[in-house]
Amino acid sequence: MKRMYAFSRLALPAILFLSLVFLVQIPAGAQRRNSAYLQYIKKYEDLAVDQMKEYHIPASIKLAQGLLESGAGRSELARSSNNHFGIKCGRAWKGRSVRRTDDAPNECFRAYRHPEESYRDHSRFLRDNPRYAALFRLDMTDYKGWAHGLKRAGYATDPSYANRLITIIETYELYRYDSFSKKKRKKPGKQKEEVRPAHVTYLSNGLVYVIARRGDTFDDLSDEFDISKRKLRKYNDLHKGYNLAEGDIIYLHEKHKRSPQYERHTVRPGDSMHTISQIYGVRLKSLYDLNGLDPDDYVPCVGDVLFLK
């Protein structure tokens, strides 16, 4: 059955504006899981949990910071100096050090004999620094509070740092390491059925899409637009177990194999291959193919130029 859409037509610059918005709001679970990240998690998950038990820092935050700061253990600082958290020397540091260019040339970074030393020093660095004291009043399952708290306390200068940590945690379900047996019980009783207004539909590059709202499900969108859940997931490169989150861009048609209008994209902080594919309406597989990249090995780095056509 054909469906008629009442949509808002976005001017070309609008999609660039949306890219800034949805880099923050596209949730992590939508992204393809990277094998290098999975290997890193498997290697250090026990260490992160041990540190959580001793220092009361969520294991999810520990692993996410390790992944982000070390490039899944592949950065030069991690490989040569076992520094997985990008911690600089500071006045009190008396241990080994190396010089690297970061925010400024020739900065001093801490160096360790083993990654375990880096993990323990990171815990002490947070625990003993008054700037991070407020974090230890948070519940250990509040990874979002920890992520935003780290950014507010000045752990990193990247304005999207908190959202990048949250993206990693949710993509790889790292929050599972933070819970022991705490589960919220639902109160018995019937739930009132909520009547929700229809979604606004938008048009860009010849593709109709909607923006998911809080509480949306694939069942909701399937009923509203008469499109099967399987097709909606396929159109948006989403796996079967994925749950919609507020801010998702959801296409109602199959995406393009290449962008009809844009030639290239320069990777910005917070970008993933999935967010880029959604911004430009290009199939995720095609985005890898156009750039000759291995989906199981490539991690977007800020400044990388990706071809869209």
C-alpha positions in Angstrom: 0.0 0.0 0.0 1.4 3.4 -1.0 1.8 5.9 1.7 1.4 9.7 1.3 3.8 11.8 3.3 3.4 15.4 4.4 7.0 16.5 4.7 9.2 19.5 5.3 11.8 20.1 2.6 15.2 21.0 4.0 17.5 23.4 2.2 21.0 21.9 1.5 22.8 23.7 4.3 20.2 22.3 6.7 21.6 18.8 6.5 25.0 20.2 7.6 23.3 21.7 10.6 21.6 18.4 11.3 25.0 16.7 11.2 26.1 18.8 14.2 23.0 18.0 16.1 22.8 14.3 15.4 26.5 13.6 16.0 25.5 14.2 19.6 22.1 12.5 19.5 22.6 9.4 17.3 23.0 6.8 20.0 25.8 4.4 20.2 23.9 1.2 19.7 23.3 2.3 16.1 26.9 2.0 15.2 28.8 -1.0 13.8 31.0 -2.7 16.4 34.7 -2.6 15.6 36.8 -5.7 16.1 39.7 -3.7 17.5 37.4 -2.2 20.2 36.0 -5.7 21.0 39.5 -7.1 21.4 40.5 -4.3 23.7 37.4 -4.8 25.9 38.1 -8.5 26.1 41.7 -7.9 27.1 41.1 -5.3 29.8 37.5 -5.9 31.1 38.7 -7.8 34.2 41.2 -5.1 35.0 38.5 -2.4 34.7 36.2 -4.4 37.0 38.9 -4.9 39.6 39.7 -1.2 39.6 36.0 -0.4 39.9 35.7 -2.6 43.0 38.8 -1.0 44.6 38.4 2.7 43.6 34.6 3.0 42.9 35.0 4.2 39.3 32.6 2.6 36.8 34.2 -0.1 34.7 32.2 1.3 31.7 33.9 4.7 32.1 37.3 3.1 32.6 37.0 1.0 29.5 35.4 3.8 27.4 38.2 6.3 28.3 40.8 3.7 27.6 39.3 3.0 24.2 39.0 6.6 23.3 42.3 7.9 24.7 44.4 5.1 23.4 42.6 4.4 20.1 41.8 0.9 21.4 45.4 0.5 22.5 46.8 1.4 19.1 48.0 5.0 19.8 51.7 5.7 19.9 51.5 6.7 23.5 49.8 3.4 24.4 52.1 1.2 22.4 55.4 2.8 23.4 54.6 4.1 26.9 51.6 2.0 28.1 49.7 5.2 28.7 46.1 4.3 28.0 44.4 7.4 29.4 46.4 10.3 28.0 47.5 11.5 31.4 50.1 14.3 31.4 52.9 14.5 33.9 51.8 17.3 36.1 54.0 18.8 38.9 53.6 15.9 41.3 54.6 13.2 38.8 58.0 11.6 39.7 57.9 8.5 37.4 58.9 7.8 33.8 57.8 10.2 31.1 57.8 10.9 27.4 57.4 14.0 25.2 54.5 14.2 22.7 52.7 17.0 20.9 49.1 17.3 22.1 47.4 20.7 22.9 50.9 22.2 22.7 54.2 21.0 21.3 56.5 18.7 23.3 54.2 18.1 26.2 55.1 15.7 29.1 53.1 12.5 29.4 53.4 9.8 32.0 55.0 6.5 30.9 54.4 3.1 32.5 56.0 -0.3 32.4 52.7 -2.1 32.0 49.1 -1.2 31.0 48.1 -2.3 34.5 50.1 0.6 36.0 48.3 3.0 33.7 44.9 1.7 34.8 45.8 2.0 38.5 47.4 5.4 38.0 44.2 6.6 36.2 42.1 5.5 39.2 44.4 7.3 41.7 44.5 10.4 39.4 40.7 10.7 39.6 40.4 9.8 43.3 43.1 12.1 44.5 42.3 15.2 42.4 39.8 17.5 44.1 38.4 18.5 40.6 36.8 15.0 40.3 35.6 14.7 43.9 31.9 15.2 42.9 32.0 12.2 40.6 32.5 9.8 43.5 29.1 10.9 45.0 27.4 9.5 41.9 26.0 6.0 41.6 28.5 3.7 39.9 25.7 2.8 37.3 25.3 6.5 36.4 27.8 6.4 33.5 26.2 9.4 31.8 26.7 11.4 35.0 30.3 10.3 35.1 30.9 11.1 31.5 29.5 14.7 31.7 31.2 15.2 35.0 34.6 14.3 33.5 34.1 16.8 30.8 32.9 19.6 33.2 36.0 18.9 35.4 38.3 19.5 32.5 39.6 15.9 31.8 39.6 16.7 28.0 39.2 19.9 25.9 37.1 18.2 23.2 33.6 19.7 23.6 32.0 16.4 22.6 34.1 14.3 25.0 31.1 13.2 27.2 29.0 12.2 24.3 31.8 10.2 22.8 32.2 8.3 26.0 28.5 7.6 26.2 28.4 6.5 22.6 31.2 4.0 23.2 29.5 2.7 26.4 26.2 2.2 24.7 27.5 0.7 21.4 29.5 -1.9 23.3 27.1 -2.3 26.2 29.9 -1.5 28.7 27.3 -0.5 31.3 26.9 -4.3 31.9 30.1 -4.2 33.8 28.8 -1.6 36.3 25.9 -3.6 37.6 26.1 -6.5 40.1 22.5 -7.4 40.8 20.7 -4.1 40.9 17.5 -4.2 38.8 14.6 -1.8 39.1 11.3 -3.6 39.6 8.3 -2.3 37.7 5.3 -1.5 39.8 2.3 -3.7 39.1 -0.8 -2.2 37.5 -2.0 -1.4 34.0 -0.3 1.3 32.0 -2.4 3.9 30.4 -2.1 3.8 26.6 -0.5 7.0 25.3 -1.8 8.6 22.2 1.1 10.1 20.3 0.9 12.7 17.5 2.2 11.8 14.0 5.8 12.3 13.2 6.9 15.2 11.0 8.6 13.8 7.9 11.5 15.5 6.2 13.0 15.2 2.7 16.7 15.3 1.9 18.6 14.0 -1.2 15.3 12.5 -2.4 14.9 10.4 0.8 12.1 10.8 3.3 13.1 10.4 7.0 11.8 11.1 10.5 13.4 11.9 13.7 12.7 9.4 16.5 11.2 10.7 19.7 11.6 9.5 23.2 9.8 6.2 23.7 9.5 5.5 20.0 9.8 1.8 18.9 10.0 0.1 15.5 6.5 -1.1 16.1 5.3 2.5 16.3 7.0 3.5 13.1 6.0 0.4 11.3 2.3 1.0 12.2 2.4 4.7 11.4 4.1 4.4 8.0 3.0 0.9 6.9 6.6 -0.3 6.6 7.8 -3.5 8.1 10.2 -3.4 11.1 12.7 -5.5 9.1 12.8 -3.0 6.3 13.2 -0.1 8.6 16.2 -1.7 10.3 17.6 -2.6 6.9 17.2 0.9 5.5 19.0 2.3 8.4 21.8 -0.3 8.9 20.5 -1.3 12.3 20.7 -4.7 13.9 17.6 -6.6 15.1 18.2 -6.0 18.8 18.6 -2.2 18.4 16.2 0.0 20.4 15.3 3.4 19.1 16.5 6.5 21.0 15.5 10.1 20.9 17.2 11.9 18.0 17.7 9.0 15.7 17.5 9.7 12.0 15.3 7.0 10.5 14.9 6.8 6.8 11.7 5.4 5.3 13.4 4.4 2.1 16.6 2.6 1.2 19.6 4.9 1.3 21.7 5.8 -1.7 24.8 3.8 -2.7 26.6 7.2 -3.0 25.6 10.8 -2.2 23.9 12.5 -5.1 25.2 15.9 -4.0 28.2 15.7 -1.6 31.6 14.5 -2.6 33.5 14.1 0.7 33.2 14.4 4.4 36.0 15.4 6.9 35.7 13.4 10.1 34.9 15.6 13.2 35.0 14.8 16.9 32.2 12.3 17.7 31.8 11.0 14.2 31.3 7.3 13.5 30.8 5.6 10.2 27.1 5.1 11.0 26.5 8.8 11.9 28.1 9.8 8.6 26.1 7.4 6.6 22.9 8.7 8.3 23.8 12.3 7.8 24.3 11.9 4.0 21.8 9.1 3.4 24.5 6.7 2.1 24.4 3.0 2.9 26.9 2.0 5.5 28.4 -0.8 3.4 28.8 1.6 0.5 30.6 4.2 2.6 33.2 1.5 3.5 33.4 0.3 -0.1 33.8 3.9 -1.6 36.8 4.4 0.6 38.3 0.9 0.4 38.0 0.4 4.1 37.7 -2.7 6.2 34.6 -2.5 8.5 36.3 -4.7 11.1 39.5 -2.6 11.3 38.9 1.0 10.5 38.2 3.6 13.3 37.4 7.1 12.0 40.0 9.6 13.2 39.4 13.4 13.3 40.7 14.9 10.1 40.2 11.8 7.9 38.6 12.6 4.5 35.9 10.1 3.4 34.5 10.0 -0.1 30.7 10.0 -0.4 30.5 9.3 -4.2 
